[in-house]
Every structure is written in C-alpha cells, then in structure tokens.
C-alpha cells in the first residue's frame, strides 16, 4: 500500500469518525428534548437542523412535515446561510412536485448531486442550490415528512452522508412518534383523572340520599370490601340470597357466585376500581338454600379520602325472564321447523300439480316416455353450468335453477288448445296448420298468467310463462311468436329472449333429436350434438351451446336414466318426418 493510499484511508476513517460523532450528537439532542417536560417538537427539530447545517457547513437544511388533511408538505423548520424570506414560512409542496415531493410520495431517498441534470428539481427561493438530497421521515412505516439538504456546490452528498442522514431521519421519526404518544398519554391520564374525581364527588354528594333509599329499593344492592367480603345488603339483597343482616358479615362474593362466573365478576370489579363504566353482566348466584338465580350484575367503586375502599353492587333478578326467553326460543324454533315443513309440503304439492298438468299436455301428442323428466334434468344441468360462469353469476341463483327445473315441463302446455289432427299429423303441415300450431305458445303463456293471478302469486309462474311463450324463439330472430319491439312487429332475438326460454329451447330440441317416435328412430348423441353446434348463434344462444358441450356427458346419462317406452318398427331407418322438416 502506497503512502498516498494510506493517507486516503486515514482521511476516510477520520471522516467516518466525524459522521459517527455527528450522529451521536444528534441522538443526544433528541434525548434532551424528549426527556424534557416542556419538550417542544418545533424547538427540537430546529436544534437538529441548526446542528446539521453548522456541522457540515451546508447551504440549507430544512424539515417539511406532511399535512394530514391537504396531503401537502409544509415547511416546518429551516436553517441556512441566508435568512429565510418571511413569505416562505408558509411554503407548501405537493406530493408530485419537486425532489422533496417525489421523495415523500415514493418513500425513498432522492440524491441529486447536480440539480441542473434533474428535471424534477424546482428552482425556488434558493438560487445557489447546486445539489439536493431528500430523506423520508417515517413514523413506523408511514411517511410523515422529509429531511431536505441543499448545497451550493455539486457532488457534496457522498454515500456515507446519505447513510448518516437516513439514520438522522429515522431518529427524527422516533422523536415525533414519542412526542405524539406522550401527548396522547397525558391527555388520556387527564381525562381519566377528571372522570374519577367527578365520580367520587358525585358519590359523596349523593351518599346520604342513597343510604335513605337503597334500604327499600326493589333491586338487591350490596356493599362489599375490595376483598369481596359483603358488609351490607338491603332487604331485597337479603331476600335474594337468603342471608339476614347478621349473617352477611361472614359471606363473600365467592360464597354466593356460582362456580364459573367469578372471573367476569372479578374483571368487573377491577374495571370499576379503575374508574371505568361497567355494563351489566349476566351472573348466576347460589342462595343459602342452594337455589340458583340468574341476575344482571353491575358495580361501581366507592372512594373515600382519595382511595378505593369498597364496591356498591347492584343486581337484578332475571331468572323468570330467562325461563320465559328459553320457552319463547323453543317455541320459535318449533314454529320455524313447522314453517319449513309446511313450505316443503306446499312445494311438493306445486310440483305434483305441475307434473300432472304437464303429463296431461304431453299425452295429447305421441311424444311419450320420459320426456318430462328429461326436460327437467336437462334444464337443471344447463342452468347449473351457466351459473358457474361470471356472466350469469348474478342472474342465475339456486332458486332460479329450482324453478327452471319445476316449470320447464310446462313449455308445451298450450298444445291442449291445438286440434289433435294437427298435433298427430305425420305429413308436412300446411301454412294455415303451422300458423295454428304456433298459437300453442300464446295459449300456454296465457293459461300460466291466469293461474298466477288467481292465486295472487304471479311470480311463481312467471318463469313458466316465459318458457311456454318464448321457447320457440331463435337467437337469430327467425322464431316465433311475434312481439311488438319498439313499435316493430317481429320475433325476439338474441338476449331479448328470456334466459329461461333459451335454456329450455336447447333442452327441448336435444330431447326431440335423441327421442324415438312411432315414425322414426332417434339420432345418436354425437349427431344431435353436431346439429346443435351448427345452430350456435342461429337457433341457440352460443353460451347455452357451450354449456351443453361442457356437460354433454350428463345429458347422455339422463337420456339413459329415462328412456322412451315406444316400440320401434323393426328395420326402419331414421327419417326426419315431413312435419318436422317444415
């Protein structure tokens, strides 16, 4: 090592010693001010910036604190070679302004050894500033201000200085936190002392009046020592626990309070002795005869000559009230169970009636077998699958799926109003016959609306009405029936079609494709699926088609669970009937 290097090392060590000594001096200043009874935050911070400015001969040192309301940095203390312009005493800097504002906003130190190269630098009232360093001041993890150092020479803020100033900023934050804690604690103590003094004065003032009325008070009242020994009890208290006035001197709270309730009693006593307001707590007592009584227990501390000498305990016997509440609770539970049971019976009755009506409607057509059960389960499977998608999370509830399952069999209820020769015709329907067939959607919807109005519960059949009316509408607007839309007479299309009808439409078509009839064989599942896929965005809602694809395995299982019961002509190949081709 050369002599030049050794000299540099010695100079550096001396510089580090200087920085360490400086930090110790700062800590000494903070200890002096935080230990003083007349400690002032402004005075302490002013001493710190004065010390930093003189020790390092820095152009300007200031501390800006964050205004909690405006969220601006406000100049709090200042030290520099030049006197502060009086107009700058109310200096405010926004969090997105200048180097100091950026430091407070980011919560990270900002060091600029040449402000001419820093676009964030704002040329303010200190034109000689060539370099600036800002260190955030924190209380715990929250930024509350900035330690700002400005120099009139470039490249004056070495890394060692930065580290020391970070420690200084940390110490300033600690000093501010201590000051706040000290002020809060002093205010709390003053409030507590005032409350206790007021309470004692109130007790002394009313002592004679209390003595005159408590003896005959309706509620049991006890006076106890701080140890819990009962010294006195009014007539109601003696009647409650079964001890007369002569016997009370040998009785303690632990004698009459049931095991398991002493802990909350002692907590209440402790809080009362601390001058806190005590809310009534529920406690069980054991009388001299061994009977258990439930009471509301509250107490206040008795203070004499500035010291707590005992407790005034007030109780209220609520045994009968508790018994009544338990009986009421049991009754309400039984009533709720009865309501649930009755509601379940009503729902079962409604389902039975719906299935009976649906079976009647289906019996008119040749479509027999498990069609009703399959439609119910297909619709439920699609509803539950769509419910998992965010798009339908708010629309499709558990109750919605349940009603979809229960009311979907009524989709062709209106066929009871269509002539049998049209329903059972195997040839292609004429234009007039097809127009007549379309009316079954209106007939079914009207019947369900009337049913809802008759029982004054339209909402029960609302979904069924929409299914019956709109399950032949198509996504591209080529279905039926025709509605008046903004003055235009046309079928519904897209999301104009109620969601429940879009779901049942797919379930109904799938069942028709995969079902056997006296005049045809069923499509296999794969063929039916492909046909439905080709109609996505045309006949069917694309979301319903995608849901169908995701749960097609469940469709196949339902198909097998409820098969058709019609015998097929042997050897007859599948052929779509002329009426269906229409």
C-alpha positions, 0 to 999 in steps of 0.5 A: 500500500502506497503512502498516498493510499494510506493517507486516503484511508486515514482521511476516510476513517477520520471522516467516518469518525466525524459522521459517527460523532455527528450522529451521536450528537444528534441522538443526544439532542433528541434525548434532551428534548424528549426527556424534557417536560416542556419538550417542544417538537418545533424547538427540537427539530430546529436544534437538529437542523441548526446542528446539521447545517453548522456541522457540515457547513451546508447551504440549507437544511430544512424539515417539511412535515406532511399535512394530514388533511391537504396531503401537502408538505409544509415547511416546518423548520429551516436553517441556512446561510441566508435568512429565510424570506418571511413569505416562505414560512408558509411554503407548501409542496405537493406530493408530485412536485419537486425532489422533496415531493417525489421523495415523500410520495415514493418513500425513498431517498432522492440524491441529486448531486447536480440539480441542473441534470434533474428535471424534477428539481424546482428552482425556488427561493434558493438560487445557489442550490447546486445539489439536493438530497431528500430523506423520508421521515417515517413514523413506523412505516408511514411517511410523515415528512422529509429531511431536505439538504441543499448545497451550493456546490455539486457532488457534496452528498457522498454515500456515507452522508446519505447513510448518516442522514437516513439514520438522522431521519429515522431518529427524527421519526422516533422523536415525533412518534414519542412526542405524539404518544406522550401527548396522547398519554397525558391527555388520556391520564387527564381525562381519566383523572377528571372522570374519577374525581367527578365520580367520587364527588358525585358519590359523596354528594349523593351518599346520604340520599342513597343510604335513605333509599337503597334500604327499600329499593326493589333491586338487591344492592350490596356493599362489599370490601375490595376483598369481596367480603359483603358488609351490607345488603338491603332487604331485597339483597337479603331476600335474594340470597337468603342471608339476614343482616347478621349473617352477611358479615361472614359471606363473600362474593365467592360464597354466593357466585356460582362456580364459573362466573367469578372471573367476569365478576372479578374483571368487573370489579377491577374495571370499576376500581379503575374508574371505568363504566361497567355494563351489566353482566349476566351472573348466576348466584347460589342462595343459602338454600342452594337455589340458583338465580340468574341476575344482571350484575353491575358495580361501581367503586366507592372512594373515600379520602382519595382511595378505593375502599369498597364496591356498591353492587347492584343486581337484578333478578332475571331468572323468570325472564330467562325461563320465559326467553328459553320457552319463547326460543323453543317455541320459535324454533318449533314454529320455524321447523313447522314453517319449513315443513309446511313450505316443503309440503306446499312445494311438493304439492306445486310440483305434483300439480305441475307434473300432472298438468304437464303429463296431461299436455304431453299425452295429447301428442305421441311424444311419450316416455320420459320426456318430462323428466328429461326436460327437467334434468336437462334444464337443471344441468344447463342452468347449473353450468351457466351459473358457474360462469361470471356472466350469469353469476348474478342472474342465475341463483339456486332458486332460479335453477329450482324453478327452471327445473319445476316449470320447464315441463310446462313449455308445451302446455298450450298444445291442449288448445291445438286440434289433435289432427294437427298435433298427430299429423305425420305429413308436412303441415300446411301454412294455415296448420303451422300458423295454428300450431304456433298459437300453442305458445300464446295459449300456454303463456296465457293459461300460466298468467291466469293461474298466477293471478288467481292465486295472487302469486304471479311470480311463481309462474312467471318463469313458466310463462316465459318458457311456454311463450318464448321457447320457440324463439331463435337467437337469430330472430327467425322464431316465433311468436311475434312481439311488438319491439319498439313499435316493430312487429317481429320475433325476439332475438338474441338476449331479448329472449328470456334466459329461461326460454333459451335454456329450455329451447336447447333442452327441448330440441336435444330431447326431440333429436335423441327421442324415438317416435312411432315414425322414426328412430332417434339420432345418436348423441354425437349427431344431435350434438353436431346439429346443435353446434351448427345452430350456435348463434342461429337457433341457440344462444352460443353460451347455452351451446357451450354449456351443453358441450361442457356437460354433454356427458350428463345429458347422455346419462339422463337420456339413459336414466329415462328412456322412451317406452315406444316400440320401434318398427323393426328395420326402419331407418331414421327419417326426419318426418315431413312435419318436422322438416317444415 
